[in-house]
C-alpha cells in the first residue's frame, strides 16, 4: 500500500510538472480578427499564448451582445421596449440594463446634449433633409431622457410615451469595446488592440509585445496629412469623430447642430466615456464642451476647428507625439474660454 501510494503521488507530481511546463512553453502568436457588427467593423488584435482561441471566443461574445442591442432585431430588448412604450416596462439582462443606466448618466451629465432617446429625430432627418416644423416638433415630443423610468431592483425599463425609442445611439460601439476589454482581462495576453470604426482601445501588458501591436493614433486632415499623432500609451481608450460627417441633433431645438469643429478626439480609461464626451462636445460646442472635459478626471480632449486652430485640454500634451506645424495649437487656458 505504501509503495502504491508513493507511486501514485510521484505520477501526480510528474503530471503536474508536465502540465505547468507545457503551458509555459506555448509560443505566443499574433492574431488579427474582424467581425461585421451593426455598430461597425470590430477589429481585434491579440498577442500571446492561445490568442487564436481567445480571439474566437471574444468575437463571438461581442457579436452576440451586439445582436441583442440591435434595434432592428426582433430578439432585441430595445426593440421590445419600443413596441411596449406607453404601456408596459421591459426586463433587461444585466449587461443591457448597465448600458441603459450609463447612457442616462451621460445624458444627465450633459443636460441632454446627448440623449439616448433621440432616435425619432434621427430617423426623421435621415429620411428628409428638410422636414416641416410640425414634423420636427412631433418627433421632439418623443425625445427626453428624463422621461425614462429605471427600476434597478428588477432591471426593468419603462418608456411612458407611446412611440418613444431608447437606442443609445452613438454609444454602443464604446460599450462593446469596454465589454471586450473586460472579457480579455481574464486571459494571459501580452498585448491587446480593439477598434470599432474610430473608437479604439490599446493595452500592452508585456515587453515581449514590443513591435507586435501598435497603439499609435493619428488624426488627419481631408487630404490625408497628419495633424497630430498620439503616442503609444497603454491602457487608454480613444474616440475620434468628425462632426461634419456626422448627424448630430440639437435635442433642444430638434435641428442638426451647426458645427464649428472639424474633428474631436477624446482620450479616457473607458471607450464608452471617450465616445460620449466626444459626442457631447460636438453637440454643445467647444466653449461649453471643454469645461466639461476639464472637470472630469482621466479625460483629455483635442479639437480641430474648421479654421485650422487646434485646441487641447490642459493635460493633453503628455499624449502628443507629433504635431503639424501648419496647425496652430492652443490650450483651452490660452484660448480664454
WOCOR-V463496 format. One record per run of one state. SS is the DSSP state (hx for helix, st for strand, lp for the rest). FROM is the first residue (numbers start at 1). TO is the last residue. If there is no record, write none. Layout:
ss:SS from:FROM to:TO
ss:SS from:FROM to:TO
//
This chain:
ss:lp from:1 to:1
ss:hx from:2 to:24
ss:lp from:25 to:28
ss:st from:29 to:37
ss:lp from:38 to:39
ss:st from:40 to:48
ss:lp from:49 to:50
ss:hx from:51 to:69
ss:lp from:70 to:76
ss:hx from:77 to:83
ss:lp from:84 to:89
ss:st from:90 to:91
ss:lp from:92 to:93
ss:hx from:94 to:109
ss:lp from:110 to:118
ss:hx from:119 to:127
ss:lp from:128 to:132
ss:hx from:133 to:140
ss:lp from:141 to:144
ss:hx from:145 to:147
ss:st from:148 to:151
ss:lp from:152 to:155
ss:st from:156 to:159
ss:lp from:160 to:171
ss:hx from:172 to:184
ss:lp from:185 to:190
ss:st from:191 to:196
ss:lp from:197 to:198
ss:st from:199 to:204
ss:lp from:205 to:206
ss:hx from:207 to:209
ss:lp from:210 to:216
ss:st from:217 to:220
ss:lp from:221 to:225
ss:st from:226 to:230
ss:lp from:231 to:235
ss:st from:236 to:241
ss:lp from:242 to:242
ss:hx from:243 to:245
ss:lp from:246 to:248
ss:st from:249 to:249
ss:lp from:250 to:255
ss:st from:256 to:256
ss:lp from:257 to:260
ss:st from:261 to:268
ss:lp from:269 to:270
ss:hx from:271 to:284
ss:lp from:285 to:285
ss:hx from:286 to:295
ss:lp from:296 to:298
ss:st from:299 to:305
ss:lp from:306 to:309
ss:st from:310 to:312
ss:lp from:313 to:316
ss:hx from:317 to:319
ss:st from:320 to:323
ss:lp from:324 to:328
ss:st from:329 to:331
ss:hx from:332 to:335
ss:lp from:336 to:337
//
